[in-house]
Amino acid sequence: MPQLGPFQWLVIYGMMWLMLIVLFCSVWWVSGNFFSVSVSEDNKDFFLLGNFLLNSSILSSDVMKMVKNSSKKMI
């Protein structure tokens, strides 16, 4: 595996999270269109989406800390 700089890792992780979020949103949107849901269900979906985004941002910040620490150790 080739050595990657911190910026390249940032781009790779950014692309990965972007694809995951786009995939999740598209699946969520399609399922919302196919199944007509009540208002309370919509609110629950929005809450779940917000919760998912919060968790993924926390997870990605942890991953970035790990990457920064490991890159410091290499140098």
N, CA, C and O atoms as a CHARMM CRD file, in Angstrom:
* protein
*
  300
    1    1 MET  N      0.84500  -1.19500   0.00000 PROA 1      0.00000
    2    1 MET  CA     0.00000   0.00000   0.00000 PROA 1      0.00000
    3    1 MET  C      0.88300   1.24900   0.00000 PROA 1      0.00000
    4    1 MET  O      1.79700   1.35800   0.81700 PROA 1      0.00000
    5    2 PRO  N      0.61900   2.18600  -0.90500 PROA 2      0.00000
    6    2 PRO  CA     1.49000   3.37500  -1.00000 PROA 2      0.00000
    7    2 PRO  C      1.32600   4.30300   0.20000 PROA 2      0.00000
    8    2 PRO  O      0.26300   4.36500   0.82000 PROA 2      0.00000
    9    3 GLN  N      2.41600   5.03200   0.51600 PROA 3      0.00000
   10    3 GLN  CA     2.35000   6.00600   1.60000 PROA 3      0.00000
   11    3 GLN  C      1.48800   7.18400   1.15700 PROA 3      0.00000
   12    3 GLN  O      1.68200   7.73000   0.07100 PROA 3      0.00000
   13    4 LEU  N      0.54700   7.56500   1.99400 PROA 4      0.00000
   14    4 LEU  CA    -0.32000   8.69500   1.68200 PROA 4      0.00000
   15    4 LEU  C     -0.07800   9.81700   2.67900 PROA 4      0.00000
   16    4 LEU  O      0.12600   9.58000   3.87000 PROA 4      0.00000
   17    5 GLY  N     -0.10400  11.04500   2.16500 PROA 5      0.00000
   18    5 GLY  CA     0.01900  12.19700   3.05200 PROA 5      0.00000
   19    5 GLY  C     -1.27700  12.42300   3.81000 PROA 5      0.00000
   20    5 GLY  O     -2.31100  11.85200   3.46100 PROA 5      0.00000
   21    6 PRO  N     -1.22800  13.26300   4.85700 PROA 6      0.00000
   22    6 PRO  CA    -2.43600  13.53100   5.64400 PROA 6      0.00000
   23    6 PRO  C     -3.55600  14.13100   4.80000 PROA 6      0.00000
   24    6 PRO  O     -4.73100  13.84200   5.02700 PROA 6      0.00000
   25    7 PHE  N     -3.18900  14.97200   3.81700 PROA 7      0.00000
   26    7 PHE  CA    -4.20900  15.60100   2.97600 PROA 7      0.00000
   27    7 PHE  C     -4.91500  14.56100   2.11100 PROA 7      0.00000
   28    7 PHE  O     -6.12700  14.63100   1.91200 PROA 7      0.00000
   29    8 GLN  N     -4.15200  13.59600   1.59800 PROA 8      0.00000
   30    8 GLN  CA    -4.75300  12.53100   0.78000 PROA 8      0.00000
   31    8 GLN  C     -5.69900  11.67500   1.61500 PROA 8      0.00000
   32    8 GLN  O     -6.75600  11.26700   1.13400 PROA 8      0.00000
   33    9 TRP  N     -5.31900  11.39800   2.87600 PROA 9      0.00000
   34    9 TRP  CA    -6.20300  10.64900   3.76800 PROA 9      0.00000
   35    9 TRP  C     -7.48300  11.42400   4.00100 PROA 9      0.00000
   36    9 TRP  O     -8.57300  10.85100   4.02000 PROA 9      0.00000
   37   10 LEU  N     -7.34400  12.75300   4.18000 PROA 10     0.00000
   38   10 LEU  CA    -8.50700  13.61500   4.40600 PROA 10     0.00000
   39   10 LEU  C     -9.45400  13.53500   3.21800 PROA 10     0.00000
   40   10 LEU  O    -10.66800  13.43700   3.39700 PROA 10     0.00000
   41   11 VAL  N     -8.90900  13.57700   2.00800 PROA 11     0.00000
   42   11 VAL  CA    -9.72900  13.49600   0.79300 PROA 11     0.00000
   43   11 VAL  C    -10.43500  12.14400   0.71800 PROA 11     0.00000
   44   11 VAL  O    -11.62500  12.07600   0.41100 PROA 11     0.00000
   45   12 ILE  N     -9.69100  11.06000   1.00400 PROA 12     0.00000
   46   12 ILE  CA   -10.27700   9.71200   0.94600 PROA 12     0.00000
   47   12 ILE  C    -11.41400   9.57900   1.94900 PROA 12     0.00000
   48   12 ILE  O    -12.49400   9.10000   1.60100 PROA 12     0.00000
   49   13 TYR  N    -11.17900  10.00400   3.20900 PROA 13     0.00000
   50   13 TYR  CA   -12.22600   9.91000   4.22600 PROA 13     0.00000
   51   13 TYR  C    -13.40300  10.81900   3.88400 PROA 13     0.00000
   52   13 TYR  O    -14.55800  10.45300   4.10100 PROA 13     0.00000
   53   14 GLY  N    -13.10800  12.00400   3.34800 PROA 14     0.00000
   54   14 GLY  CA   -14.17500  12.92700   2.95600 PROA 14     0.00000
   55   14 GLY  C    -15.06400  12.31900   1.89000 PROA 14     0.00000
   56   14 GLY  O    -16.28900  12.38800   1.98300 PROA 14     0.00000
   57   15 MET  N    -14.44900  11.72100   0.87300 PROA 15     0.00000
   58   15 MET  CA   -15.21000  11.07300  -0.20700 PROA 15     0.00000
   59   15 MET  C    -16.04400   9.91800   0.34300 PROA 15     0.00000
   60   15 MET  O    -17.20000   9.74000  -0.04000 PROA 15     0.00000
   61   16 MET  N    -15.44700   9.13200   1.24900 PROA 16     0.00000
   62   16 MET  CA   -16.14100   7.98100   1.81400 PROA 16     0.00000
   63   16 MET  C    -17.38300   8.42400   2.58200 PROA 16     0.00000
   64   16 MET  O    -18.46100   7.86100   2.39200 PROA 16     0.00000
   65   17 TRP  N    -17.23700   9.44200   3.45800 PROA 17     0.00000
   66   17 TRP  CA   -18.38200   9.91700   4.23600 PROA 17     0.00000
   67   17 TRP  C    -19.42100  10.55600   3.33600 PROA 17     0.00000
   68   17 TRP  O    -20.62100  10.39900   3.56300 PROA 17     0.00000
   69   18 LEU  N    -18.96900  11.28800   2.30000 PROA 18     0.00000
   70   18 LEU  CA   -19.90400  11.92100   1.36700 PROA 18     0.00000
   71   18 LEU  C    -20.74200  10.86200   0.66700 PROA 18     0.00000
   72   18 LEU  O    -21.95900  11.00500   0.55200 PROA 18     0.00000
   73   19 MET  N    -20.08800   9.79000   0.19500 PROA 19     0.00000
   74   19 MET  CA   -20.82100   8.71400  -0.48800 PROA 19     0.00000
   75   19 MET  C    -21.81300   8.04400   0.45800 PROA 19     0.00000
   76   19 MET  O    -22.94500   7.75400   0.06900 PROA 19     0.00000
   77   20 LEU  N    -21.38800   7.79600   1.71200 PROA 20     0.00000
   78   20 LEU  CA   -22.28300   7.17200   2.69300 PROA 20     0.00000
   79   20 LEU  C    -23.50100   8.04700   2.95700 PROA 20     0.00000
   80   20 LEU  O    -24.62700   7.55100   3.00400 PROA 20     0.00000
   81   21 ILE  N    -23.27800   9.35400   3.13000 PROA 21     0.00000
   82   21 ILE  CA   -24.38400  10.26800   3.43000 PROA 21     0.00000
   83   21 ILE  C    -25.32600  10.38000   2.23600 PROA 21     0.00000
   84   21 ILE  O    -26.54500  10.38000   2.40400 PROA 21     0.00000
   85   22 VAL  N    -24.75900  10.47500   1.01900 PROA 22     0.00000
   86   22 VAL  CA   -25.59200  10.55500  -0.18700 PROA 22     0.00000
   87   22 VAL  C    -26.41300   9.28100  -0.35200 PROA 22     0.00000
   88   22 VAL  O    -27.60300   9.33900  -0.66200 PROA 22     0.00000
   89   23 LEU  N    -25.77500   8.13000  -0.14300 PROA 23     0.00000
   90   23 LEU  CA   -26.47800   6.84900  -0.24600 PROA 23     0.00000
   91   23 LEU  C    -27.60700   6.77400   0.77600 PROA 23     0.00000
   92   23 LEU  O    -28.73000   6.39200   0.44600 PROA 23     0.00000
   93   24 PHE  N    -27.30200   7.14000   2.01800 PROA 24     0.00000
   94   24 PHE  CA   -28.30500   7.09600   3.08400 PROA 24     0.00000
   95   24 PHE  C    -29.47800   8.02400   2.76300 PROA 24     0.00000
   96   24 PHE  O    -30.64000   7.64300   2.90400 PROA 24     0.00000
   97   25 CYS  N    -29.15800   9.24800   2.33100 PROA 25     0.00000
   98   25 CYS  CA   -30.22000  10.21800   2.02300 PROA 25     0.00000
   99   25 CYS  C    -31.07300   9.75100   0.85300 PROA 25     0.00000
  100   25 CYS  O    -32.29400   9.90900   0.87800 PROA 25     0.00000
  101   26 SER  N    -30.44900   9.17900  -0.17300 PROA 26     0.00000
  102   26 SER  CA   -31.21800   8.73400  -1.34300 PROA 26     0.00000
  103   26 SER  C    -32.13100   7.56700  -0.98100 PROA 26     0.00000
  104   26 SER  O    -33.28000   7.51600  -1.41900 PROA 26     0.00000
  105   27 VAL  N    -31.61900   6.62200  -0.17500 PROA 27     0.00000
  106   27 VAL  CA   -32.44800   5.48900   0.26400 PROA 27     0.00000
  107   27 VAL  C    -33.61200   5.99200   1.10200 PROA 27     0.00000
  108   27 VAL  O    -34.75000   5.54800   0.94500 PROA 27     0.00000
  109   28 TRP  N    -33.30400   6.93800   2.00800 PROA 28     0.00000
  110   28 TRP  CA   -34.31400   7.51300   2.89100 PROA 28     0.00000
  111   28 TRP  C    -35.39100   8.23900   2.07900 PROA 28     0.00000
  112   28 TRP  O    -36.58400   8.11700   2.35800 PROA 28     0.00000
  113   29 TRP  N    -34.94500   9.00300   1.06100 PROA 29     0.00000
  114   29 TRP  CA   -35.87200   9.77700   0.22400 PROA 29     0.00000
  115   29 TRP  C    -36.76400   8.84000  -0.58700 PROA 29     0.00000
  116   29 TRP  O    -37.97400   9.05000  -0.67200 PROA 29     0.00000
  117   30 VAL  N    -36.16700   7.80500  -1.18400 PROA 30     0.00000
  118   30 VAL  CA   -36.93000   6.85000  -1.99700 PROA 30     0.00000
  119   30 VAL  C    -37.94800   6.11000  -1.13300 PROA 30     0.00000
  120   30 VAL  O    -39.10100   5.95000  -1.53200 PROA 30     0.00000
  121   31 SER  N    -37.53000   5.65800   0.04600 PROA 31     0.00000
  122   31 SER  CA   -38.45800   4.93600   0.92300 PROA 31     0.00000
  123   31 SER  C    -39.57300   5.87500   1.38900 PROA 31     0.00000
  124   31 SER  O    -40.71700   5.45000   1.55100 PROA 31     0.00000
  125   32 GLY  N    -39.23900   7.15300   1.60300 PROA 32     0.00000
  126   32 GLY  CA   -40.25100   8.12900   1.99400 PROA 32     0.00000
  127   32 GLY  C    -41.25300   8.36000   0.87500 PROA 32     0.00000
  128   32 GLY  O    -42.42700   8.61900   1.13900 PROA 32     0.00000
  129   33 ASN  N    -40.80000   8.26900  -0.38200 PROA 33     0.00000
  130   33 ASN  CA   -41.70300   8.47000  -1.51800 PROA 33     0.00000
  131   33 ASN  C    -42.57100   7.24700  -1.77600 PROA 33     0.00000
  132   33 ASN  O    -43.73500   7.38200  -2.15200 PROA 33     0.00000
  133   34 PHE  N    -42.01400   6.05200  -1.57800 PROA 34     0.00000
  134   34 PHE  CA   -42.77800   4.83300  -1.86100 PROA 34     0.00000
  135   34 PHE  C    -43.84900   4.59000  -0.80500 PROA 34     0.00000
  136   34 PHE  O    -44.97600   4.21300  -1.12700 PROA 34     0.00000
  137   35 PHE  N    -43.49000   4.80900   0.45700 PROA 35     0.00000
  138   35 PHE  CA   -44.44700   4.55400   1.53800 PROA 35     0.00000
  139   35 PHE  C    -44.91600   5.88800   2.08600 PROA 35     0.00000
  140   35 PHE  O    -44.13500   6.63300   2.67800 PROA 35     0.00000
  141   36 SER  N    -46.20200   6.19000   1.88600 PROA 36     0.00000
  142   36 SER  CA   -46.72400   7.44500   2.43400 PROA 36     0.00000
  143   36 SER  C    -46.84900   7.27400   3.94600 PROA 36     0.00000
  144   36 SER  O    -47.56600   6.40000   4.43300 PROA 36     0.00000
  145   37 VAL  N    -46.13100   8.13400   4.67700 PROA 37     0.00000
  146   37 VAL  CA   -46.09300   7.99400   6.13100 PROA 37     0.00000
  147   37 VAL  C    -46.76300   9.19500   6.78400 PROA 37     0.00000
  148   37 VAL  O    -46.86300  10.26700   6.18700 PROA 37     0.00000
  149   38 SER  N    -47.21900   9.00100   8.01400 PROA 38     0.00000
  150   38 SER  CA   -47.90100  10.07600   8.73800 PROA 38     0.00000
  151   38 SER  C    -46.88700  11.11600   9.21300 PROA 38     0.00000
  152   38 SER  O    -45.67800  10.92700   9.08600 PROA 38     0.00000
  153   39 VAL  N    -47.40700  12.22600   9.76600 PROA 39     0.00000
  154   39 VAL  CA   -46.54300  13.32800  10.19800 PROA 39     0.00000
  155   39 VAL  C    -45.59800  12.87500  11.31300 PROA 39     0.00000
  156   39 VAL  O    -44.41800  13.22600  11.31400 PROA 39     0.00000
  157   40 SER  N    -46.11500  12.10200  12.25100 PROA 40     0.00000
  158   40 SER  CA   -45.27700  11.65500  13.36700 PROA 40     0.00000
  159   40 SER  C    -44.13700  10.76600  12.85600 PROA 40     0.00000
  160   40 SER  O    -43.01500  10.82900  13.35800 PROA 40     0.00000
  161   41 GLU  N    -44.43900   9.94300  11.85900 PROA 41     0.00000
  162   41 GLU  CA   -43.38900   9.10000  11.26300 PROA 41     0.00000
  163   41 GLU  C    -42.32400   9.97700  10.60500 PROA 41     0.00000
  164   41 GLU  O    -41.13100   9.69800  10.72500 PROA 41     0.00000
  165   42 ASP  N    -42.74800  11.03000   9.91300 PROA 42     0.00000
  166   42 ASP  CA   -41.79800  11.95100   9.28100 PROA 42     0.00000
  167   42 ASP  C    -40.87400  12.55600  10.33100 PROA 42     0.00000
  168   42 ASP  O    -39.65800  12.60700  10.14700 PROA 42     0.00000
  169   43 ASN  N    -41.46100  13.01300  11.43100 PROA 43     0.00000
  170   43 ASN  CA   -40.64700  13.61800  12.48600 PROA 43     0.00000
  171   43 ASN  C    -39.64500  12.61400  13.04100 PROA 43     0.00000
  172   43 ASN  O    -38.49900  12.96200  13.32900 PROA 43     0.00000
  173   44 LYS  N    -40.08000  11.37400  13.18800 PROA 44     0.00000
  174   44 LYS  CA   -39.18300  10.33000  13.69900 PROA 44     0.00000
  175   44 LYS  C    -38.02700  10.11800  12.71900 PROA 44     0.00000
  176   44 LYS  O    -36.87900   9.95600  13.13200 PROA 44     0.00000
  177   45 ASP  N    -38.33800  10.12100  11.41400 PROA 45     0.00000
  178   45 ASP  CA   -37.28700   9.95200  10.40800 PROA 45     0.00000
  179   45 ASP  C    -36.28600  11.09700  10.47300 PROA 45     0.00000
  180   45 ASP  O    -35.07800  10.88000  10.38200 PROA 45     0.00000
  181   46 PHE  N    -36.79700  12.32200  10.63100 PROA 46     0.00000
  182   46 PHE  CA   -35.88900  13.46400  10.71900 PROA 46     0.00000
  183   46 PHE  C    -34.99900  13.34200  11.95600 PROA 46     0.00000
  184   46 PHE  O    -33.80600  13.64300  11.90500 PROA 46     0.00000
  185   47 PHE  N    -35.58900  12.90000  13.06200 PROA 47     0.00000
  186   47 PHE  CA   -34.81200  12.72200  14.28800 PROA 47     0.00000
  187   47 PHE  C    -33.72800  11.67000  14.07800 PROA 47     0.00000
  188   47 PHE  O    -32.58400  11.85600  14.49100 PROA 47     0.00000
  189   48 LEU  N    -34.10200  10.54900  13.42600 PROA 48     0.00000
  190   48 LEU  CA   -33.13800   9.47800  13.17000 PROA 48     0.00000
  191   48 LEU  C    -32.02700   9.96300  12.24600 PROA 48     0.00000
  192   48 LEU  O    -30.85700   9.63800  12.44800 PROA 48     0.00000
  193   49 LEU  N    -32.40100  10.74700  11.22400 PROA 49     0.00000
  194   49 LEU  CA   -31.40500  11.27500  10.29000 PROA 49     0.00000
  195   49 LEU  C    -30.43400  12.19300  11.02900 PROA 49     0.00000
  196   49 LEU  O    -29.22100  12.11100  10.83700 PROA 49     0.00000
  197   50 GLY  N    -30.98600  13.07800  11.88500 PROA 50     0.00000
  198   50 GLY  CA   -30.13800  13.98400  12.65800 PROA 50     0.00000
  199   50 GLY  C    -29.20000  13.21600  13.57200 PROA 50     0.00000
  200   50 GLY  O    -28.01900  13.54200  13.69500 PROA 50     0.00000
  201   51 ASN  N    -29.74900  12.18800  14.21200 PROA 51     0.00000
  202   51 ASN  CA   -28.96200  11.35100  15.11100 PROA 51     0.00000
  203   51 ASN  C    -27.84200  10.64500  14.34400 PROA 51     0.00000
  204   51 ASN  O    -26.70800  10.56600  14.81600 PROA 51     0.00000
  205   52 PHE  N    -28.17600  10.13400  13.15400 PROA 52     0.00000
  206   52 PHE  CA   -27.19500   9.44900  12.31000 PROA 52     0.00000
  207   52 PHE  C    -26.07000  10.40000  11.91100 PROA 52     0.00000
  208   52 PHE  O    -24.89400  10.04300  11.98000 PROA 52     0.00000
  209   53 LEU  N    -26.44200  11.62600  11.48800 PROA 53     0.00000
  210   53 LEU  CA   -25.43600  12.59900  11.06500 PROA 53     0.00000
  211   53 LEU  C    -24.54200  12.99200  12.24200 PROA 53     0.00000
  212   53 LEU  O    -23.33000  13.14400  12.08700 PROA 53     0.00000
  213   54 LEU  N    -25.15400  13.15600  13.42600 PROA 54     0.00000
  214   54 LEU  CA   -24.38100  13.50300  14.61800 PROA 54     0.00000
  215   54 LEU  C    -23.38200  12.39700  14.94200 PROA 54     0.00000
  216   54 LEU  O    -22.20700  12.66400  15.19200 PROA 54     0.00000
  217   55 ASN  N    -23.86000  11.15000  14.93400 PROA 55     0.00000
  218   55 ASN  CA   -22.98500  10.00800  15.22800 PROA 55     0.00000
  219   55 ASN  C    -21.86400   9.89900  14.20400 PROA 55     0.00000
  220   55 ASN  O    -20.71600   9.64600  14.57000 PROA 55     0.00000
  221   56 SER  N    -22.18300  10.08800  12.92000 PROA 56     0.00000
  222   56 SER  CA   -21.15700   9.94900  11.88400 PROA 56     0.00000
  223   56 SER  C    -20.12500  11.06200  12.00200 PROA 56     0.00000
  224   56 SER  O    -18.94000  10.83100  11.76300 PROA 56     0.00000
  225   57 SER  N    -20.56500  12.28900  12.37400 PROA 57     0.00000
  226   57 SER  CA   -19.59700  13.37700  12.51700 PROA 57     0.00000
  227   57 SER  C    -18.68300  13.12200  13.71400 PROA 57     0.00000
  228   57 SER  O    -17.48600  13.40600  13.65500 PROA 57     0.00000
  229   58 ILE  N    -19.24900  12.58400  14.80700 PROA 58     0.00000
  230   58 ILE  CA   -18.43100  12.24500  15.98100 PROA 58     0.00000
  231   58 ILE  C    -17.43400  11.14700  15.61000 PROA 58     0.00000
  232   58 ILE  O    -16.25600  11.21800  15.96200 PROA 58     0.00000
  233   59 LEU  N    -17.92200  10.13200  14.89400 PROA 59     0.00000
  234   59 LEU  CA   -17.07600   9.01700  14.48500 PROA 59     0.00000
  235   59 LEU  C    -15.95700   9.50000  13.56800 PROA 59     0.00000
  236   59 LEU  O    -14.80600   9.09500  13.72600 PROA 59     0.00000
  237   60 SER  N    -16.29400  10.37700  12.59600 PROA 60     0.00000
  238   60 SER  CA   -15.27600  10.84200  11.65400 PROA 60     0.00000
  239   60 SER  C    -14.23500  11.70100  12.36900 PROA 60     0.00000
  240   60 SER  O    -13.05700  11.65600  12.01600 PROA 60     0.00000
  241   61 SER  N    -14.65500  12.49100  13.38000 PROA 61     0.00000
  242   61 SER  CA   -13.67000  13.28800  14.11000 PROA 61     0.00000
  243   61 SER  C    -12.73100  12.37400  14.90000 PROA 61     0.00000
  244   61 SER  O    -11.53600  12.64900  15.00200 PROA 61     0.00000
  245   62 ASP  N    -13.27400  11.28300  15.46000 PROA 62     0.00000
  246   62 ASP  CA   -12.42300  10.30500  16.15100 PROA 62     0.00000
  247   62 ASP  C    -11.43200   9.67000  15.17800 PROA 62     0.00000
  248   62 ASP  O    -10.25500   9.50200  15.49700 PROA 62     0.00000
  249   63 VAL  N    -11.91900   9.31900  13.99200 PROA 63     0.00000
  250   63 VAL  CA   -11.05800   8.72000  12.96900 PROA 63     0.00000
  251   63 VAL  C     -9.95800   9.69900  12.57400 PROA 63     0.00000
  252   63 VAL  O     -8.80200   9.30700  12.41500 PROA 63     0.00000
  253   64 MET  N    -10.31900  10.98100  12.41400 PROA 64     0.00000
  254   64 MET  CA    -9.32100  11.98000  12.03600 PROA 64     0.00000
  255   64 MET  C     -8.26400  12.12900  13.13300 PROA 64     0.00000
  256   64 MET  O     -7.08300  12.30300  12.83100 PROA 64     0.00000
  257   65 LYS  N     -8.67700  12.06400  14.40600 PROA 65     0.00000
  258   65 LYS  CA    -7.70800  12.13600  15.50600 PROA 65     0.00000
  259   65 LYS  C     -6.74400  10.95800  15.43600 PROA 65     0.00000
  260   65 LYS  O     -5.53800  11.12000  15.62000 PROA 65     0.00000
  261   66 MET  N     -7.29100   9.76300  15.16700 PROA 66     0.00000
  262   66 MET  CA    -6.45000   8.57000  15.05600 PROA 66     0.00000
  263   66 MET  C     -5.45300   8.71600  13.91200 PROA 66     0.00000
  264   66 MET  O     -4.27900   8.37200  14.05000 PROA 66     0.00000
  265   67 VAL  N     -5.93800   9.23300  12.77100 PROA 67     0.00000
  266   67 VAL  CA    -5.06800   9.40400  11.60100 PROA 67     0.00000
  267   67 VAL  C     -3.96300  10.40300  11.91400 PROA 67     0.00000
  268   67 VAL  O     -2.80400  10.17800  11.56800 PROA 67     0.00000
  269   68 LYS  N     -4.32200  11.51900  12.57500 PROA 68     0.00000
  270   68 LYS  CA    -3.32000  12.52900  12.92100 PROA 68     0.00000
  271   68 LYS  C     -2.27300  11.94700  13.86500 PROA 68     0.00000
  272   68 LYS  O     -1.07600  12.17000  13.68300 PROA 68     0.00000
  273   69 ASN  N     -2.72600  11.19600  14.87800 PROA 69     0.00000
  274   69 ASN  CA    -1.79500  10.59600  15.84000 PROA 69     0.00000
  275   69 ASN  C     -0.86100   9.60600  15.15400 PROA 69     0.00000
  276   69 ASN  O      0.34200   9.60000  15.41500 PROA 69     0.00000
  277   70 SER  N     -1.41500   8.76900  14.27500 PROA 70     0.00000
  278   70 SER  CA    -0.58800   7.76500  13.60400 PROA 70     0.00000
  279   70 SER  C      0.39400   8.42600  12.63700 PROA 70     0.00000
  280   70 SER  O      1.51500   7.94700  12.46900 PROA 70     0.00000
  281   71 SER  N     -0.02700   9.53800  11.99100 PROA 71     0.00000
  282   71 SER  CA     0.89200  10.21400  11.07200 PROA 71     0.00000
  283   71 SER  C      2.02500  10.88100  11.84900 PROA 71     0.00000
  284   71 SER  O      3.15100  10.95600  11.35600 PROA 71     0.00000
  285   72 LYS  N      1.73900  11.36600  13.06100 PROA 72     0.00000
  286   72 LYS  CA     2.80000  11.94400  13.89300 PROA 72     0.00000
  287   72 LYS  C      3.80900  10.87200  14.29100 PROA 72     0.00000
  288   72 LYS  O      5.01300  11.12400  14.31400 PROA 72     0.00000
  289   73 LYS  N      3.31400   9.67300  14.60400 PROA 73     0.00000
  290   73 LYS  CA     4.20200   8.57500  15.00700 PROA 73     0.00000
  291   73 LYS  C      5.11400   8.16300  13.85500 PROA 73     0.00000
  292   73 LYS  O      6.27900   7.82900  14.07100 PROA 73     0.00000
  293   74 MET  N      4.58400   8.18700  12.63300 PROA 74     0.00000
  294   74 MET  CA     5.39500   7.81100  11.46800 PROA 74     0.00000
  295   74 MET  C      6.54200   8.78900  11.27400 PROA 74     0.00000
  296   74 MET  O      7.65800   8.39000  10.94200 PROA 74     0.00000
  297   75 ILE  N      6.26400  10.07500  11.48500 PROA 75     0.00000
  298   75 ILE  CA     7.28300  11.11400  11.31000 PROA 75     0.00000
  299   75 ILE  C      8.15600  11.14300  12.56200 PROA 75     0.00000
  300   75 ILE  O      9.08800  11.94300  12.64600 PROA 75     0.00000
